[in-house]
Amino acid sequence: MSNKNTRPTALEANTCDVISSLPDELLHHILSFRTAREAVQTCVLSMRWLHIWKPLRRLNIEGREFTSMMGFMKFMDNLLLCRGYIPLDSFRWTSNGRVSLNDDIANLCVSYALSCNVSELGISEHHQLLNLDHSYFTSAHLRVLNLSGVSITHVFIERLFSGCPALEDLVMVDCHVLATKFSSTTLKNLIIISRSLDGYNYSDDNDFEDLVIDAPNLISLHLENLPFLAPCLVNVSSLVTVSISLEESPSQVLMQNTV
């Protein structure tokens, strides 16, 4: 009868933790497919894993993993303190649980990511409308920006394009779009899917305004659900694909064309 308490042989000990023997670069790649909280939790596995998560260049923070705002704030404080300002390729926050961002926390996340020279930034808030501080958007490294549940003002867009000269992809889904001019020489892909009319404080007396898009290097454009905004395309000679829907129903496409 075998003894379950028998200690493993040397061969078994060497083969039972093959993953820990992998090079740091490969472990970083594996952890990049996990959420930030899951990656940080690996620090308790062994001394080998204590600091493996810190140089990760992709941070994906999911609100569903936290049961309270206090727990989330404690995690964020430790994350930023322990990780420091190691460069980032991607930073994304998704609110899909009990924890949601307020303006202060959202701006903290944005400021930290841009300070780490992030190239892809995503903020997705489903519980409330965020007001991001436009002054943080000064970066020569930001190429991709994905926003959801954010108020998009004239000042925000102006600062975004002037302060982020490398920006190529801009996606705004379920955002409150107040800006009426998008002018950029670097933008290649633009997606705007605005909030439904229920999310706007408009009266029946509101008139349509021109939504001016001046982007000579724009390749792909998708506009959907734009209450009181009439698209006006200016200097879009590079445009290849266009999809515009002015109705609240995504199925009612008024113009869809491939140039």
C-alpha positions, 0 to 999 in steps of 0.5 A: 500500500502506497504512502500518500505522505511520501515526499516526491523524488528528485525527478518528480520535483524537477518535472512537476513545475516545468512552467517555473523553469521557463525564461522570464520573457516567456512567463511574461507572455503567458501572463499577458493573457491573464487579468492584472489581478490574476497576474499579481496573484502569482507572486504567492506561488514561490520566490521564483514568481515573486516579481515576475508580474512587475515587468508585464507590459500589458495590464487588463483590469476587470471590475468583475474581479472585485467585490468592493471599492475598498478592495479595488483601491487597495489593489490599485495602490499596491499595483502602482507602488510595486510596479513603478513606471515600467513602460506599458504596451497596453492598459485597459480598465473594464467595468463589468461588475460591482466596482465602477470608476469615478472621475478621480480614479479614471483620471488616475488610471489614465495618468499612470498609463500615459506616464508609462508611455502606453501605446494602447489605452482603453477605459470602459465604464458601463455604470456612469458617464466619466469626465476625463481630464483632457490635460493628461492626454499628452503623449508621443506614444499613444497610438490606440484609444478605446473609450466607453461611457465617457463624455467627449467634449470639444476641448477633450478632442482638441487636446487629444489630437494636439497632445497625442501626435501618434494617435491612429485609432480612436474608438468611442462606444456608448459615449456622450459626444459633444464635440463637433469637429475631429481634425487629425493628420494621423488618424487612420481608424475612427469609430463613434457609436454614441449613447442612445437618446435616453442618455442625452438631455435634449429637447425637441427644439435642438437643431442638427449640427455638423460633425466635421471630420477632417482627416486626410489619412483616415482609412476606415470610418464608422458612425452610429447613433449620432443624435443631432449631429450631421456628418460632414466629411472634409479632406478624407481622400484616403478613406476606404470603408465608410459606414454611417447610421443616423438612426438609433437602431443599428439595423437602419443604415442610411449610408454604407459605402466602400470607396 
